């Protein structure tokens, strides 16, 4: 089953690539690799949650943050698909079938000072990549707690993929 069929089975579709917030591009290809910029969990141009991740009043729950990480990964896949299409490859979700391996995922979690569950939050991204890409979605990863992210996003994710 290809990536497009897996996305459809999950009830998902690739979103429009989010516009950069500053002087960079969403993704760039170097040889067989595509590197994405950090992707925020934009849905239709808005963040579904803002603030620090943790347990307690006024904080984004770890589960909501994991859901945001999932959205970040979907946005990263859209950026990869756009690079593949721009290079003359297939368009849309069919472009994801060019991915032979997700080599690295880095997830940043805007964390309350007492929060130490960053790996579980970034699992939202990791699990989506595996669901959509199968074994090609298994990757090395870092999950990093930070003080604040752009636009007060709770999560940001970047990926590196190898194309075939």
C-alpha positions in Angstrom: 0.0 0.0 0.0 1.4 3.4 -1.0 1.6 6.5 1.2 -1.5 8.1 -0.5 -3.6 5.0 0.4 -2.3 5.0 3.9 -3.1 8.7 4.4 -6.6 8.0 3.1 -7.1 5.1 5.4 -6.1 7.4 8.3 -8.6 10.0 7.1 -5.8 12.4 6.4 -4.6 14.4 3.4 -1.5 16.5 2.9 -2.1 20.1 3.7 -0.8 23.1 1.8 2.8 23.8 2.7 2.9 26.4 5.5 4.4 29.7 4.5 7.7 30.5 6.1 7.7 33.0 9.1 11.0 34.5 8.2 13.9 34.2 5.6 14.0 30.5 4.8 12.2 27.9 2.7 10.0 25.0 4.1 12.4 22.3 2.7 15.5 21.9 0.6 16.9 19.0 -1.3 20.6 18.1 -1.3 21.4 15.1 -3.3 19.2 12.2 -2.3 18.1 14.0 1.0 15.4 16.5 1.8 15.8 18.6 4.9 12.7 20.3 6.2 12.7 23.5 8.2 11.0 23.2 11.6 7.3 22.7 11.1 4.7 24.1 13.4 1.3 22.4 13.9 -0.6 24.8 11.6 -4.1 23.7 10.6 -5.6 26.0 8.0 -3.1 28.7 9.0 -3.7 28.6 12.7 -2.2 26.8 15.7 -4.6 24.5 17.5 -2.9 25.2 20.8 -0.3 27.6 22.2 1.8 27.7 25.4 4.0 25.4 27.4 3.5 21.7 27.7 3.1 20.1 31.1 0.6 18.8 33.6 -1.6 21.5 35.3 -3.9 24.4 34.8 -2.9 26.8 31.9 -0.6 24.2 30.3 -1.0 22.3 27.1 -1.5 18.6 28.0 1.1 16.1 26.9 -1.6 14.3 24.8 -2.6 17.6 23.1 1.0 18.3 22.4 1.5 14.8 20.9 -1.5 15.5 18.6 0.3 18.8 17.6 3.5 16.9 16.9 1.5 14.6 14.6 0.3 17.6 12.7 3.9 18.9 12.5 5.0 15.7 10.9 2.1 15.8 8.4 3.2 19.4 7.6 6.8 18.2 7.1 5.6 15.5 4.7 3.8 18.1 2.7 7.0 20.1 2.5 8.9 17.1 1.3 6.2 16.3 -1.3 6.4 19.9 -2.6 10.2 19.5 -3.1 9.7 16.2 -5.0 7.0 17.7 -7.2 9.2 20.8 -7.9 12.0 18.4 -9.0 9.6 16.9 -11.6 8.5 14.0 -9.6 4.9 12.9 -8.6 2.6 15.5 -7.0 0.7 15.3 -3.7 0.7 12.3 -1.5 2.0 10.1 -4.4 5.3 12.1 -4.0 5.8 10.4 -0.6 6.4 7.1 -2.3 9.8 8.5 -3.3 10.8 8.4 0.4 13.0 5.4 1.0 13.9 6.3 4.6 13.2 8.9 7.2 16.7 9.3 8.6 16.2 11.8 11.4 13.5 13.5 13.3 14.1 16.4 15.7 11.2 17.5 17.9 11.2 20.6 20.1 8.7 20.8 23.0 8.1 24.2 24.7 8.2 22.8 28.2 7.1 23.9 31.6 10.2 23.7 33.8 9.0 20.6 35.6 8.0 18.7 32.4 10.2 15.8 31.4 7.9 13.9 29.0 9.3 15.3 25.7 9.9 11.8 24.2 6.2 10.9 24.6 5.2 14.2 23.0 7.4 13.7 19.9 6.1 10.1 19.6 3.1 11.9 17.9 5.3 12.7 15.0 7.2 9.4 15.0 4.0 7.3 15.0 2.5 9.3 12.1 5.6 8.8 10.0 5.5 5.1 10.6 1.8 4.9 9.9 2.1 6.8 6.6 5.5 5.4 5.4 5.6 1.9 6.9 9.2 0.7 7.6 10.6 3.7 5.6 9.2 5.9 8.4 11.4 4.3 11.2 14.1 6.8 12.1 16.6 8.2 14.6 15.3 11.0 16.7 15.9 13.7 19.3 13.2 15.1 21.6 14.3 18.4 23.1 12.7 20.6 25.7 12.9 24.3 25.1 11.7 27.5 26.8 9.7 28.9 24.0 8.9 28.3 20.3 7.8 30.6 17.5 4.3 32.0 17.9 4.1 30.3 21.3 3.7 26.9 19.6 3.9 24.0 22.0 5.8 21.8 19.5 8.0 22.1 16.4 9.3 19.2 14.3 11.9 18.9 11.5 12.7 15.8 9.4 15.4 14.5 7.1 14.4 12.0 4.5 16.3 10.0 1.8 14.6 9.8 -1.6 15.0 7.0 -4.1 
